[in-house]
Amino acid sequence: MAKKNKVVEDTPVAEEIPVEAEEIVARDEETPVETPVDETPVEETPVEETPVEETPVEETPEEVPAEEGLVKANGQIFKSITEAQGAIEPGVPLKIDILGDIDDMEGVGFWNKGMPGYCGENYEPRDMEIDFHGHTITITHGAKGSGTQYSTQGFHLEKGASVVMKNGRLETIEGSGVKMLIQTYLDLTLENMVLNANKKINGAGAYTASNNYGKMTVKGNTEIYANTDGVAFDAWYNLGGQYPEGVEVVFDKGFCGLVDGPMEYGAGKPLDGWKEKTKIDIAGNGEFTGEIKASSTGALDGASIAISGGAFTTEAAKTAASQFFTEDYSEPSEDDVELSRAGAALGIEDVNELPETADTEPLDDEQIQGVIKPLLELAGDVPVETATPLS
């Protein structure tokens, strides 16, 4: 459709009014009036900057190529724990993250150069924490010990420091020379660890965790497997001169794992009072398949062994343990064990120590089941490896 033309009416032009020329000139010559400006400098008031406090962010270990090394110690990358020990200043605590499975690692010597048998490495006592992040370390060579004649250990941990191992797996292979996966003379904590010596430790009578001094504390869903004809762990009082305080093995209330194999208690030098200094304390809801045995004559008579928890799943194990049951011992049910393992996978150390109710009364068994059972369904069969994921 064609647009219609708009009709515009003519608007009459107003009559021009003449302006005198002199008036125009006068306007052009007018000088603008300047307003005086106060040029006194203004003193600036400094603004005090309030520093913003940064919240530290916990670093998550990053994946690195295996050829660069899978041991991250105090922020640096190494190919082995031994290399990290030699590179970082002696005496400085080590925070170690394992970044992947290490299938071929030499044994670890954690030395105290003031003790007899020191092997010469320039390592002073230092605390060390190793988070495996679900990975496995396999000791294949270079077993350590107090002198070359005793180089039979995957980890040799000397007096003077504390070591924590958590969230992973430690094992060895046939032909590695390892007869003891760990031998410790210090305070060692195992949390959600698997120590696997099953059919891989070299020679009968070998030990998965040999305890000569200090305190070994076993927590969470830790599993300790003995070699065929070997020993899962022991408490052995032997070197009274350098180690007068003795040795202690503790399975705490949150322990819900497995000890598969016999346990030993005894002394190489049965000095007066050695039994008061050699202790085994078992609590929690873990499983034990092997019996407690004496490793020296008369060792179990009056032994400092107290068992307030744990399920002894064979007749031999239960019979041997029963003489050490405390008055409050009660055998955990399968549900108790399952519940504790789900709690450990979810970071709950002891399901029996949950927050109290509003009336300050401790939670009863039914309430505990009500709190944790839904989590159990969420967790499912949660393996140790997912306890502290790498990502």
C-alpha positions in Angstrom: 0.0 0.0 0.0 1.4 3.4 -0.9 2.1 5.7 2.0 -0.1 8.8 2.1 1.7 12.1 1.8 1.4 14.2 5.0 0.2 17.7 4.4 2.2 20.3 6.3 0.6 23.7 6.7 2.7 26.8 6.2 3.6 28.5 9.5 3.8 32.2 9.4 7.3 33.6 10.0 7.6 36.0 12.9 8.6 39.5 11.9 12.4 40.1 12.4 13.3 42.6 15.0 16.4 44.6 14.0 19.3 44.6 16.5 21.5 47.6 16.9 25.1 46.9 15.8 26.5 48.6 18.8 24.7 46.2 21.1 26.2 43.2 19.2 29.7 44.6 19.5 29.2 45.2 23.2 28.1 41.6 23.9 31.2 40.3 22.0 33.5 42.5 24.1 32.2 41.3 27.5 35.0 39.6 29.6 33.8 36.7 31.6 34.2 37.1 35.3 36.6 34.5 36.9 35.8 33.2 40.3 39.0 33.1 42.4 40.1 29.5 43.3 41.7 28.8 46.6 45.0 27.3 45.7 45.9 26.1 49.2 46.9 22.5 48.9 44.5 20.1 50.5 46.2 17.6 52.8 45.1 14.2 52.0 44.1 11.9 54.9 45.8 8.6 54.4 43.4 5.7 54.2 44.5 2.9 56.4 44.4 -0.4 54.6 43.1 -3.3 56.6 44.9 -6.5 55.5 42.6 -9.2 54.4 43.3 -12.4 56.2 43.6 -15.2 53.7 42.1 -18.6 54.6 44.8 -21.2 53.9 43.6 -23.8 51.4 44.7 -27.3 51.9 46.6 -28.5 48.8 45.4 -31.6 47.0 48.2 -33.6 45.6 48.4 -33.3 41.8 48.9 -36.1 39.4 52.5 -36.1 38.0 54.2 -38.3 35.4 55.6 -41.4 37.1 59.0 -40.8 35.7 59.3 -37.6 37.7 58.5 -39.4 40.9 55.4 -40.3 42.9 56.6 -39.2 46.3 55.7 -35.6 47.2 57.6 -34.5 50.4 57.1 -31.0 51.8 56.0 -29.8 48.4 58.9 -31.4 46.4 58.7 -34.4 44.1 61.0 -37.4 44.6 61.2 -41.0 43.3 61.4 -42.6 46.7 61.0 -41.8 50.4 64.7 -42.5 50.8 65.6 -39.8 48.2 63.3 -37.4 50.0 64.9 -38.1 53.4 68.4 -37.4 51.9 67.3 -34.1 50.2 65.4 -32.4 52.9 67.3 -30.9 55.8 67.9 -33.4 58.7 65.5 -33.1 61.6 62.8 -31.3 59.5 59.4 -33.1 59.8 58.3 -34.8 56.6 54.7 -34.5 55.2 54.6 -37.1 52.4 51.9 -37.7 49.8 52.0 -40.7 47.6 50.8 -39.7 44.2 50.4 -43.1 42.6 51.2 -46.8 43.0 54.9 -47.4 43.5 55.6 -50.9 42.2 59.4 -50.9 42.7 60.6 -49.1 45.8 63.6 -49.8 48.0 63.2 -50.3 51.7 63.0 -47.3 54.0 65.5 -46.7 56.9 64.3 -44.1 59.4 67.5 -43.7 61.4 68.6 -42.2 64.7 72.3 -41.6 64.4 72.7 -41.7 68.2 71.7 -45.3 68.5 73.9 -48.5 68.1 73.8 -50.0 64.6 73.3 -46.6 62.9 74.1 -47.2 59.3 75.7 -43.8 58.4 73.0 -41.9 56.6 72.8 -38.3 57.8 69.3 -38.6 59.1 68.3 -37.1 62.4 65.1 -38.2 64.2 62.1 -36.4 62.6 58.4 -36.9 62.6 56.9 -38.2 59.4 53.4 -38.6 58.0 52.7 -40.6 54.9 49.3 -40.3 53.3 49.1 -43.0 50.6 45.8 -41.6 49.2 44.6 -45.1 48.3 47.8 -46.1 46.6 50.1 -49.1 47.1 53.9 -49.1 47.9 55.6 -52.4 47.1 59.1 -53.0 48.6 61.1 -55.0 46.0 64.7 -54.4 47.1 67.0 -52.7 49.5 65.7 -54.1 52.8 66.9 -52.1 55.8 67.9 -52.8 59.4 70.2 -52.0 62.2 73.4 -52.8 60.4 73.8 -54.9 57.2 73.5 -58.2 59.1 69.9 -57.2 60.0 68.8 -55.8 56.7 65.6 -57.7 56.5 62.9 -54.9 56.9 60.8 -53.0 54.5 60.5 -50.1 56.9 63.0 -49.8 59.7 61.8 -47.1 62.1 64.2 -46.0 64.8 63.7 -44.4 68.2 63.3 -40.6 68.6 60.3 -39.6 66.4 56.8 -40.5 65.5 55.5 -41.9 62.2 51.9 -42.0 60.8 50.9 -44.1 57.8 47.4 -43.8 56.5 45.0 -44.6 53.7 46.8 -47.1 51.6 48.6 -50.4 51.2 52.1 -51.6 51.9 53.5 -54.9 50.7 56.5 -56.7 49.3 57.4 -59.5 46.9 59.2 -62.8 47.0 62.9 -62.3 46.6 63.0 -58.8 48.0 65.0 -59.9 51.1 62.2 -58.5 53.3 61.3 -60.7 56.3 59.6 -58.0 58.4 57.3 -55.5 56.5 57.7 -53.0 59.4 60.0 -53.1 62.4 59.5 -50.2 64.7 61.3 -48.7 67.7 59.2 -45.5 67.8 55.5 -44.3 68.1 53.8 -45.6 64.9 50.2 -45.0 64.0 48.4 -47.1 61.3 45.1 -45.7 60.1 43.1 -47.3 57.3 46.1 -49.1 56.1 46.6 -52.6 54.7 49.9 -54.4 55.6 50.0 -57.3 53.3 52.6 -60.0 54.0 50.3 -62.9 53.0 52.5 -65.4 51.2 55.0 -62.7 50.1 57.3 -62.3 53.1 60.5 -64.2 52.6 60.8 -67.2 54.9 58.6 -68.8 57.6 58.4 -67.2 61.0 58.5 -63.7 59.5 56.6 -60.7 60.9 54.3 -58.2 59.3 54.6 -55.6 62.1 57.5 -56.2 64.5 57.4 -54.0 67.6 60.5 -53.7 69.7 60.0 -50.3 71.4 57.6 -47.4 71.5 53.8 -47.5 70.8 52.0 -48.8 67.8 48.5 -47.5 67.6 46.1 -49.2 65.1 43.0 -47.3 64.0 40.1 -47.4 61.6 39.8 -50.1 59.0 43.4 -51.3 59.1 44.2 -54.8 58.0 47.3 -56.8 58.9 48.0 -60.0 57.1 50.6 -62.5 58.3 52.7 -64.6 56.0 52.1 -68.3 55.9 53.5 -69.7 59.1 54.4 -66.1 60.1 53.2 -63.6 62.7 50.8 -60.6 62.2 52.4 -58.5 64.9 54.2 -58.9 68.2 55.2 -57.0 71.3 58.8 -57.9 72.1 60.9 -56.6 75.0 64.5 -57.2 74.1 66.9 -54.3 74.4 66.5 -53.0 77.9 69.7 -50.9 77.9 68.7 -48.5 75.1 65.0 -49.0 75.3 64.1 -49.2 79.0 60.5 -47.8 78.7 59.3 -50.9 76.8 56.8 -51.5 74.0 53.0 -51.2 73.6 50.5 -52.2 70.9 47.1 -50.6 71.0 44.0 -51.2 68.9 41.8 -48.2 69.8 38.1 -48.0 70.1 37.7 -47.0 66.5 39.5 -50.1 65.2 37.2 -52.1 62.9 39.7 -53.8 60.6 41.2 -57.3 60.5 44.3 -59.0 61.9 44.8 -62.3 60.0 47.3 -64.4 61.7 48.8 -65.0 65.2 50.1 -62.5 67.6 53.2 -62.9 69.8 54.2 -61.6 73.3 57.5 -62.1 74.9 61.0 -60.9 75.7 64.6 -61.6 74.6 66.0 -60.3 77.8 63.4 -61.0 80.5 64.6 -58.4 83.0 62.7 -57.8 86.2 59.4 -56.0 85.5 59.5 -56.5 81.8 55.9 -57.6 81.6 54.7 -54.2 83.1 56.6 -52.6 80.2 55.3 -54.8 77.5 51.6 -54.2 76.8 48.9 -55.2 74.3 45.5 -53.4 74.5 42.7 -54.5 72.2 39.5 -52.5 71.9 37.1 -51.7 69.1 35.1 -53.9 66.7 37.8 -55.5 64.6 38.3 -59.1 63.7 41.2 -61.4 64.9 41.7 -64.8 63.3 44.9 -65.9 65.1 45.7 -66.8 68.7 48.0 -64.9 71.1 51.2 -66.9 71.5 54.1 -66.7 73.9 57.4 -66.0 72.2 59.5 -66.7 75.3 59.1 -69.1 78.2 56.3 -68.3 80.6 55.6 -65.0 78.8 51.8 -65.2 79.0 51.7 -65.8 82.8 50.8 -62.4 84.2 51.2 -60.7 80.9 50.0 -57.1 80.5 47.4 -57.9 77.9 43.9 -56.3 78.2 41.1 -57.2 75.7 37.9 -55.1 75.9 36.8 -55.5 72.3 37.3 -57.3 69.1 35.8 -60.4 67.6 37.9 -63.5 67.8 36.6 -65.6 64.9 38.3 -69.0 65.4 38.1 -71.3 68.4 41.9 -71.2 68.9 41.9 -67.4 68.8 39.0 -67.1 71.2 40.4 -69.6 73.7 43.8 -67.9 73.8 42.3 -64.4 74.1 39.6 -65.2 76.7 42.1 -65.3 79.6 42.8 -61.6 78.9 39.1 -60.4 78.5 38.3 -57.4 80.8 35.1 -57.3 82.8 33.5 -55.0 80.3 34.4 -57.2 77.3 31.6 -57.9 74.9 32.0 -59.6 71.5 30.9 -57.3 68.7 28.2 -58.5 66.4 28.5 -58.5 62.6 26.3 -55.4 62.5 28.7 -53.7 64.9 31.7 -54.5 62.7 29.8 -53.4 59.5 28.7 -50.2 61.2 32.2 -49.3 62.4 33.7 -49.9 58.9 31.1 -47.7 57.3 31.9 -45.0 59.9 35.6 -45.3 59.2 35.0 -44.9 55.5 33.1 -41.7 56.3 35.7 -40.3 58.6 34.0 -41.2 61.9 36.6 -42.7 64.1 34.3 -44.2 66.7 30.6 -44.6 66.1 30.1 -45.1 69.9 31.2 -41.5 70.6 28.7 -39.6 68.5 27.4 -36.3 69.8 25.1 -36.5 72.8 21.3 -35.9 72.5 19.6 -32.7 73.7 19.0 -34.1 77.2 22.8 -34.8 77.4 22.2 -38.6 77.6 24.6 -40.6 75.4 23.0 -42.2 72.3 21.9 -45.7 72.8 22.5 -48.5 70.3 19.1 -47.9 68.5 19.9 -44.2 68.1 23.4 -45.0 66.8 21.9 -47.4 64.3 19.5 -44.7 63.3 22.2 -42.2 62.7 24.8 -44.4 60.9 22.6 -46.9 59.1 21.5 -44.4 56.4 25.2 -43.4 56.0 26.0 -47.1 55.7 23.6 -47.4 52.7 25.2 -44.3 51.1 28.7 -45.6 51.7 28.0 -49.1 50.5 31.1 -51.3 50.5 33.5 -48.4 50.7 37.1 -49.5 50.2 40.0 -48.0 52.2 41.2 -46.3 49.0 38.3 -43.8 49.0 38.9 -42.6 52.5 41.0 -39.6 51.4 40.7 -39.4 47.6 43.5 -37.9 45.5 41.3 -35.4 43.7 
